[in-house]
Amino acid sequence: MQTTINLSSQTYKNIKKAVKDRKYGSIDQLVEDAVQQVIGGKQIVEEEFSQDVIDRILAAEKEPEENDTVLETEEDIHNYFLHLKKPKSKK
């Protein structure tokens, strides 16, 4: 079933941007998701972050944590698995 709705040009631009930013395949998918969230009673919350904040969050996520093993090269990966000890089996 198809339905036609009228949108302001600014709303249409915002929808197209959201489709791109949120990686939807089409406007239909975004609208379907939005309608399901409203019908399902889910609260729609959108927080806008600047690109700088997003970049800093992603950079921090890539940083190793205290007990992480960092494997940066193919040789690191090879050596890690070469020296990895198998857990002892329980008998």
Beta strands, then each sheet from edge to edge (+ up, - down):
end
